Amino acid sequence: MTDPALAANRDRETGLWPLIRAERAALAADLADLRDEQWETPSLCAGLTVREVLAHLTAGASLNAVRWLAGVIRCRFDFDKQVAVRLAEQLGATPGETLERFRRVVPSTTKPPLPAVALLGETIVHGEDIRRPLGIRRDRPVDVVTRVAEYYRGSDLVVVAKGRIGGLELVADDGPFTAGSGPLVSGGTVALVMAMTGRAAYCDDLEGDGVEILRSRCGTA
């Protein structure tokens, strides 16, 4: 007999893959006409260009649990080194090759040992890491971003988010997302997600007595 809880979780995971594919496809389309010099634009990920962040996304869509664990062991549990090694594997010789490698993984359902919602979150967050410095805007259904916000409010698994918003009240002004209590931080759901995951630039899009507290916590692990 199938465990109802396991079946429900499998259904939730399955329902997230079309959203992940849509995010990847939109990002590939947004980057299709970049000039070579634009690929070297610093992203919102410290120390990485937009091209390198895209290669990182490709790596995440190319690693199953076995390959991920093998890489972690090979890097002696240095997770930052593992990320750098996998990024280098997917960078390619030219920006065009970087983009083509990413296009190939748009439909992929391969992932490290993480819930699918974490992969959706990473795709949205890193997509914004790339888009904002390039002046590209993407509008998403608020319910999609709300699912990611709800995940991050309770997790420090991939990136510190739950710990970063402790003692603050977050309220979306474009959707149903709320979290916590304390000094208020309000704004769009995307901006809240990006600030929750440490992107100080998005604090400029937020309002409330808690914004500067949250800004001071951005950029910390």
Secondary structure, DSSP 8 states (H G I E B T S, - for coil): ---HHHHHHHHHHHHHHHHHHHHHHHHHHHTTT--GGGGGSB-SSTT-BHHHHHHHHHHHTT--HHHHHHHHHHTTT-HHHHHHHHHHHHH-SSHHHHHHHHHHTTT-----SS-HHHHHHHHHHHHHHHHHHHT------HHHHHHHHHHHHT--SSS--TTTTTT-EEEESSSS-EE--SSEEEE-HHHHHHHHTT-GGGGGG-BSTTHHHHHHHTT--
